[in-house]
Amino acid sequence: MINKVLCVLCVVLSQTAWTQNEERIIISGKIVSNTNDLEGVYVVNAQTEVMTTTNAEGAFSILAKAGDELVFSSIQFKEKRVLVTPENFSELNFIVKLNIVMHQLQEVIIRRYDNINAVALGIIPAGQKTYTEAERKLHTVTALNATASTSSLAGGSISADPLLNFLSGRTAMLKKEVAVEKKEFFMKLLEKMFSLDHFVNRLKIPNEYVKGFEYYAVENDKFTTILNSKNKTSTEFLLGELAVKYKEILAVENK
């Protein structure tokens, strides 16, 4: 008796499932969005759990019927649920618009790789002289142009531009910019190597005259050469000698 009931129940369930599948037909459509990356989006019939994915053009086909809910899901798009209507089956273009997921960065980590630079990558030859911005400008206005015509200047080996820049005073102005830029560089190097406490307590320079003493020091070519070598012992020794001379100048001026 129990076996007969189970058989009848199986037949009924099979007929019901067959009937439900019989009612569903293939529906074709296409997803669209503000990106060309439309491939691999999951399309799931929420009622039957049948799944498919879109192709490179965003097209898809899936078994469904009116009243079924299609779920569109992907990493790059927000999930979207669409209720299938009878009209969708007759539409030539069943279009589903998806919105892109905007991922907000929580943290940006910047790593410094000293061994990766323009020289290591072969972009700039090793040992090539580097120029500051002011030096590049000066080099540009004073550069010789071997392609200048013979009619421009005698011999034709020098462009008129450097001469015009010299006569207009532009060359002299840029030379001053280079000199100022170098002094600023040496000032920063000096302040990085020695603290304010060193100038005030070790060299006995009055606090209000420290900046003036720094300018006085970087005006000395011998000192800037040693400073640029980053030899702190030699730099400190010569700095001490300059401090003595600077204090003598202050003593005379303050009389």
C-alpha positions in Angstrom: 0.0 0.0 0.0 2.8 2.4 1.0 4.7 1.5 -2.2 1.6 2.4 -4.3 1.2 5.8 -2.6 4.9 6.6 -3.2 4.6 5.6 -6.9 1.6 7.8 -7.3 3.3 10.7 -5.6 6.4 10.4 -7.8 4.2 10.3 -10.9 2.4 13.5 -9.8 5.6 15.3 -8.9 7.2 14.3 -12.2 4.2 15.5 -14.1 4.2 18.8 -12.2 7.8 19.4 -12.9 7.4 18.4 -16.5 4.4 20.8 -16.8 6.4 23.7 -15.2 9.4 23.1 -17.6 7.0 22.8 -20.5 5.7 26.3 -19.8 9.2 27.9 -19.8 10.8 28.9 -23.1 14.2 30.4 -24.1 14.3 34.2 -23.6 17.2 36.1 -25.1 18.5 39.5 -24.1 21.5 41.7 -23.6 23.1 43.7 -20.8 24.4 47.2 -21.3 26.5 49.5 -19.1 29.1 52.3 -19.2 31.8 49.8 -19.9 32.9 47.4 -22.6 33.6 44.6 -20.0 30.3 42.8 -20.4 31.4 39.2 -20.4 31.0 36.7 -17.6 28.0 38.3 -15.8 25.9 35.6 -14.1 22.2 35.4 -15.1 20.2 33.2 -12.7 16.5 32.3 -12.8 15.6 32.6 -9.2 12.7 30.2 -9.5 14.5 27.3 -11.2 18.0 28.2 -10.2 19.1 27.7 -13.8 22.2 29.8 -14.5 24.0 31.1 -17.5 26.6 33.8 -18.3 26.8 36.7 -20.8 29.2 36.6 -23.7 31.7 39.4 -24.7 28.8 41.4 -26.3 26.7 41.1 -23.1 24.2 38.7 -24.8 22.5 35.8 -22.9 19.8 33.2 -23.3 18.0 31.4 -20.5 14.9 29.2 -19.9 12.1 31.3 -18.3 8.5 32.2 -18.2 6.4 35.3 -17.4 6.6 35.9 -13.6 10.1 34.4 -13.2 12.7 36.7 -11.6 16.1 36.9 -13.3 19.1 37.9 -11.1 22.1 39.6 -12.7 25.2 39.4 -10.6 28.9 40.2 -11.1 31.9 41.7 -9.3 32.0 44.8 -11.5 28.2 45.4 -11.5 25.6 46.0 -8.8 23.2 43.1 -8.5 19.9 43.6 -10.4 16.7 41.7 -10.3 14.3 41.8 -13.3 10.7 40.4 -13.3 10.1 38.7 -16.6 6.9 39.9 -18.4 5.1 38.4 -21.4 6.2 41.4 -23.5 9.9 40.5 -22.9 9.5 37.3 -25.0 8.2 39.3 -28.0 10.7 42.1 -27.7 13.4 42.1 -30.4 15.9 43.7 -27.9 15.3 42.6 -24.3 17.8 45.1 -22.7 18.9 45.1 -19.1 21.0 48.1 -17.9 23.5 47.4 -15.1 25.3 49.9 -13.0 29.0 49.7 -12.3 30.2 49.1 -8.7 32.4 52.0 -7.6 35.2 50.6 -5.4 36.5 53.2 -2.9 40.1 52.9 -1.8 40.5 52.7 2.0 44.2 53.1 2.0 47.0 53.9 -0.4 50.5 52.6 0.4 53.4 54.2 -1.4 56.6 52.1 -1.4 60.0 53.5 -2.4 62.2 51.4 -4.5 65.7 53.0 -4.7 67.0 50.5 -7.1 64.3 51.2 -9.7 65.1 54.5 -11.4 65.6 56.0 -14.9 69.2 54.8 -15.0 68.5 51.2 -13.8 65.7 51.0 -16.5 68.1 52.2 -19.2 66.1 55.4 -19.9 69.0 57.7 -18.9 72.7 56.6 -19.5 74.7 56.0 -16.3 76.9 58.9 -15.3 75.0 61.5 -17.3 75.0 65.0 -15.8 71.6 66.0 -14.3 70.4 69.5 -14.4 68.1 71.5 -12.1 65.2 73.5 -13.7 67.2 76.7 -13.7 70.2 75.0 -15.2 68.1 73.5 -17.9 66.8 77.0 -18.8 70.3 78.4 -18.9 71.5 75.5 -21.0 68.7 76.1 -23.5 69.3 79.8 -24.0 73.1 79.4 -24.3 73.1 76.2 -26.4 74.9 76.3 -29.7 73.1 75.4 -32.9 75.3 73.8 -35.5 72.5 73.8 -38.1 72.3 77.6 -38.2 72.7 79.0 -41.7 75.8 80.8 -42.9 73.9 83.9 -43.5 72.9 84.3 -39.9 76.4 84.8 -38.4 79.9 84.6 -39.7 81.0 81.0 -40.0 77.5 79.7 -39.6 78.4 77.5 -36.6 76.6 79.5 -33.9 72.9 80.2 -33.7 71.8 83.9 -33.2 69.6 82.9 -30.3 72.4 82.6 -27.6 73.7 86.0 -28.8 70.3 87.6 -28.6 69.7 86.1 -25.2 73.1 87.5 -24.0 72.3 91.0 -25.4 68.8 91.1 -23.9 70.1 90.2 -20.4 68.2 86.9 -20.3 71.4 84.9 -20.0 72.6 87.0 -17.0 69.2 86.7 -15.3 69.2 82.9 -15.7 72.8 82.7 -14.4 71.6 84.5 -11.2 68.7 82.0 -10.9 71.1 79.1 -11.1 73.4 80.7 -8.4 70.4 81.3 -6.1 69.1 77.8 -6.7 72.6 76.4 -5.7 72.7 78.5 -2.5 69.2 77.3 -1.5 70.4 73.7 -2.1 73.5 74.1 0.1 71.4 75.9 2.8 69.0 72.9 3.0 71.9 70.5 3.0 73.6 72.5 5.8 70.4 72.6 7.9 69.9 68.9 7.4 73.4 68.1 8.6 73.5 70.5 11.6 70.6 71.4 14.0 69.8 74.9 15.2 71.2 73.9 18.6 74.6 73.2 17.0 74.8 76.7 15.7 73.6 78.4 18.9 75.2 76.3 21.6 78.3 74.8 19.9 79.3 77.6 17.5 77.9 80.4 19.8 76.1 82.1 17.0 73.2 84.3 18.4 69.9 82.8 17.4 68.8 85.8 15.4 72.0 85.7 13.3 72.0 81.9 12.5 70.3 82.3 9.1 72.7 85.1 8.2 75.6 82.9 9.1 74.3 80.1 6.9 74.2 82.5 4.0 77.7 83.6 4.9 78.9 80.0 4.9 77.4 78.9 1.6 79.0 82.0 -0.1 82.4 80.3 0.6 83.2 78.0 -2.4 85.7 75.9 -0.4 83.0 75.3 2.2 80.3 74.3 -0.3 82.7 71.9 -2.0 83.3 70.1 1.3 79.6 70.4 2.3 78.6 68.8 -1.0 81.0 65.8 -0.3 78.8 65.1 2.8 81.9 64.6 5.0 80.5 65.8 8.3 83.8 65.9 10.1 85.5 68.1 7.5 82.4 70.2 7.1 82.1 70.8 10.9 85.8 71.8 11.2 85.6 74.4 8.4 82.2 75.6 9.7 83.9 76.3 13.1 86.5 78.4 11.4 83.9 80.4 9.5 81.9 80.9 12.7 84.9 82.6 14.3 85.3 85.0 11.3 81.5 85.6 11.3 81.5 86.5 15.0 84.4 88.9 14.4 82.4 90.6 11.7 79.4 90.9 14.0 81.5 92.4 16.7 82.8 95.1 14.4 79.3 95.9 13.1 77.7 96.0 16.5 80.3 98.6 17.9 
